[in-house]
Amino acid sequence: MSKFQVDENGYYGQFGGAYIPELLYPNVKELEDNYLKIIESDAFQKEYLYLLKQYVGRPTPLYLAPNLSEKYGAHIYLKREDLNHTGAHKVNNTIGQILIAKKLGKKRIIAETGAGQHGVATATVCALMNLECIVFMGEVDIKRQSPNVARMKMLGATVVAATSGSKTLKDATNEAIRDWIQHPEETYYLIGSVVGPHPYPDMVARLQAIISEEIKWQLKEQTGKENPDAIIACVGGGSNAAGAFYHYLDDEEVKLIAVEAAGLGVDTGESAATSQLGQVGVIHGSKTILMQDEYGQITEPYSISAGLDYPGVGPIHANLFESGRGTFLNATDDEALQAAFELTELEGIIPALESSHALAILGKLDLKKDDVIVVNLSGRGDKDMETYINYLEARNK
Amino acid sequence: MSKLNTLFQEKTNRLCSVYFTSGYPELNDTATIVKSLEKAGVDFLEVGFPYSDPMADGPTIQESSAVALKNGINLDLIFNQLESIKEEVNIPLVGMGYLNQMLRYGDEKFCQKCQSVGIETLILPDMPMIEYKTIYKDMFAKYGLTNVFLITPQTTEERILKIDEMTNAFIYVVASSSITGAKGTISEEQIAYFDRIKSYKLKSTLIAGFGISSKDTFDTVCEHVNGAIIGSAFVKYVGENGVANIEKFVKDIID
């Protein structure tokens, strides 16, 4: 039994569990009783892997980025999750969960979204499976990620604006949970990250684990060894990081580097670097590390990246942080923007703002020329073009 | 015996509870609200601890919580407000908040404070039953506190019986809005649900909370369970009208 995997009670060390109102208990219990049975069944595996291959386009390439490698003096591989259908790793999870929802006989799918990538990935699989789809999205995020809002609408989803709190991912999640409470029987809540009550963090991690499963054989194929020296991934809730780390959790010679969004800077009061600013608490149904004041009121995070703009972190990551298994670094808005332009200029790849945070720490690592580093390029930058163009124009002034 | 259990021994029907959001509509309204509600003949009170992310609450209580927090309310102020009227108030108090507030405040210190200001029961809707059993039941008991669990139309009989077993105050019977009738009425499904729970012959007092907004709904619900909680309707009233005429508002519903 891995000490970094979920235990039989739904905990990662002291983190995780299911801190939910009674109103959600039957739904969560139904999922808990069934998710492993479903995921491990031959029928599920067959359909999941078929869709990942023929619909999503997996396996995604593991690309040795020559110019980036030269610049940073190490072998830097990019795991190209940006090349997935819908433009990010999120679809690995939505394909899996929609099959589970169907198996449970659910008719109505709800989801929260930050950057809109999970919303698009959910709307996509709902279109594919002909299920009703409602996506909750913070009002602020609706404005800053408008291309994804348009995609969700074209895919037939109803996008509901969350107008409470900071009007971002946390608030969208609150609204999704409230909707679920109101529609307990026919509705399936398709959570997009390794957050929420058990079994969600474990379920989402398992569905994203395909990322590290592929990295292992791809790296072996290309270098003769399946273990890199380090894997770098950005962390908001932490689903792409969970997927990229999953099969390496117990290979302790592989350094796992999680990069949080520092916003304007960790100590500016405008940040989303949860591990640096948070304490143990309960958010969205699980015990984890979260940003809060002395009375346990959850504080509003800030990041330029809607996908990382979250005051908590998945319990799997809270445990990696606390145990020291994970190395938690962070990058500011500005560093992420620079990294996005750097990757674009050097490799001809426009990354998502979220993934740019992971890229942004390459310059802060003490790399040696034989080091093999994998950066999980979790998404592409189409949705962030407005932010990028504004930055470019401001820079050129 | 707790004040609440003494009350439940003396009175078994038309028990009325009112929920209020501390620090709302104004920061220092708590004393007026508590005293007026006691005077109006309310049987026990739910003191709401405003929370930034109240996931089990509807829009009215969410909004009032946000305003209260903006007004500057926090747990220490609430405890101080209750402490200052402790001698004048005799009505049983139930504290209602979220687990994270207690965790961050320090669970034991939180319990101690509750006891010292006269709170003897807590509703923490995101408290897992297993965690209560293994950790908090004993800690609460040490400070004369007990926890209230919620049940909904989806809660199984087996689980209801477990909850009844663990209950030392009352069971909060939530009629989830998926079966709530037209606004301001109690549906046939809700009545069937109340009667189904009654048929289990539970030892605990049953208090319904959800959609009790008028004399009609209060009367109907009280025909089926031991009493009812007026929550959002009260919060909405004080939000619109302030705290001057609370007594009349409540009397119009419960008399």
HADDOCK unambig.tbl for C-alpha pairs under 7 A between the chains (distance, minus, plus):
assign (segid A and resid 18 and name CA) (segid B and resid 128 and name CA) 6.95 0.50 0.50
assign (segid A and resid 19 and name CA) (segid B and resid 126 and name CA) 4.96 0.50 0.50
assign (segid A and resid 19 and name CA) (segid B and resid 127 and name CA) 5.95 0.50 0.50
assign (segid A and resid 19 and name CA) (segid B and resid 128 and name CA) 5.60 0.50 0.50
assign (segid A and resid 20 and name CA) (segid B and resid 126 and name CA) 4.45 0.50 0.50
assign (segid A and resid 20 and name CA) (segid B and resid 127 and name CA) 6.97 0.50 0.50
assign (segid A and resid 20 and name CA) (segid B and resid 128 and name CA) 6.80 0.50 0.50
assign (segid A and resid 21 and name CA) (segid B and resid 56 and name CA) 6.55 0.50 0.50
assign (segid A and resid 21 and name CA) (segid B and resid 125 and name CA) 4.86 0.50 0.50
assign (segid A and resid 21 and name CA) (segid B and resid 126 and name CA) 4.51 0.50 0.50
assign (segid A and resid 22 and name CA) (segid B and resid 125 and name CA) 6.99 0.50 0.50
assign (segid A and resid 22 and name CA) (segid B and resid 150 and name CA) 5.94 0.50 0.50
assign (segid A and resid 22 and name CA) (segid B and resid 151 and name CA) 6.30 0.50 0.50
assign (segid A and resid 23 and name CA) (segid B and resid 152 and name CA) 6.13 0.50 0.50
assign (segid A and resid 26 and name CA) (segid B and resid 154 and name CA) 6.63 0.50 0.50
assign (segid A and resid 26 and name CA) (segid B and resid 155 and name CA) 6.81 0.50 0.50
assign (segid A and resid 174 and name CA) (segid B and resid 55 and name CA) 5.87 0.50 0.50
assign (segid A and resid 177 and name CA) (segid B and resid 55 and name CA) 6.85 0.50 0.50
assign (segid A and resid 178 and name CA) (segid B and resid 55 and name CA) 6.27 0.50 0.50
assign (segid A and resid 178 and name CA) (segid B and resid 56 and name CA) 6.74 0.50 0.50
assign (segid A and resid 182 and name CA) (segid B and resid 176 and name CA) 6.61 0.50 0.50
assign (segid A and resid 182 and name CA) (segid B and resid 177 and name CA) 5.75 0.50 0.50
assign (segid A and resid 182 and name CA) (segid B and resid 178 and name CA) 5.60 0.50 0.50
assign (segid A and resid 183 and name CA) (segid B and resid 178 and name CA) 5.99 0.50 0.50
assign (segid A and resid 281 and name CA) (segid B and resid 100 and name CA) 5.59 0.50 0.50
assign (segid A and resid 281 and name CA) (segid B and resid 103 and name CA) 6.67 0.50 0.50
assign (segid A and resid 281 and name CA) (segid B and resid 104 and name CA) 6.88 0.50 0.50
assign (segid A and resid 282 and name CA) (segid B and resid 100 and name CA) 5.31 0.50 0.50
assign (segid A and resid 294 and name CA) (segid B and resid 104 and name CA) 6.64 0.50 0.50
assign (segid A and resid 295 and name CA) (segid B and resid 74 and name CA) 6.80 0.50 0.50
assign (segid A and resid 295 and name CA) (segid B and resid 75 and name CA) 6.85 0.50 0.50
assign (segid A and resid 295 and name CA) (segid B and resid 101 and name CA) 5.89 0.50 0.50
assign (segid A and resid 295 and name CA) (segid B and resid 104 and name CA) 6.00 0.50 0.50
assign (segid A and resid 295 and name CA) (segid B and resid 105 and name CA) 5.79 0.50 0.50
assign (segid A and resid 296 and name CA) (segid B and resid 100 and name CA) 5.67 0.50 0.50
assign (segid A and resid 296 and name CA) (segid B and resid 101 and name CA) 4.64 0.50 0.50
assign (segid A and resid 296 and name CA) (segid B and resid 104 and name CA) 5.06 0.50 0.50
assign (segid A and resid 297 and name CA) (segid B and resid 51 and name CA) 6.17 0.50 0.50
assign (segid A and resid 297 and name CA) (segid B and resid 52 and name CA) 5.33 0.50 0.50
assign (segid A and resid 298 and name CA) (segid B and resid 52 and name CA) 6.01 0.50 0.50
